[in-house]
């Protein structure tokens, strides 16, 4: 886990402990990548280098949560007592893959970018090789960019799946906007 994830896990633990000791009702909502107008470039896209996008694990499914759908989900959960005491992933769906999201982003923002697919395992192999070479040449003093530190690479790009099944079954929520409607909401009629 990266520092951000570790901090979030600790925050959840602290809040759960405080809520329990004060008998507060608590629902933990875990949104995926929140995106929308003025915030469509997300960390899960890979790396934008000049006119190129390097897409790590191009077939990886993105846990997207459009800002409109996310807000709607939180309201529905607040109004439904079945959500109390639960930890819920707030994900529109898990059907959108990184490649499609980046392609839509590049096209709709008018960027004539080259999309460069980097299979996850190839990128991880490069990170391991870079670490080996760095340690061989520089010992422990060698410093690498986080992208080619194996643990950090994994924490950023490891293909994980997050389900919204619990959300749908527990409180009966479904995203009010489809992916295509979210694209229109985010980028307008470009």
Helices and strands as residue ranges (DSSP letters): H 3-21, E 28-31, E 33-35, G 43-45, E 47-49, E 52-56, E 64-66, H 67-78, G 81-83, E 87-90, H 98-108, E 114-118, H 120-138, G 139-141, G 146-148, H 150-157, H 165-171, H 179-187
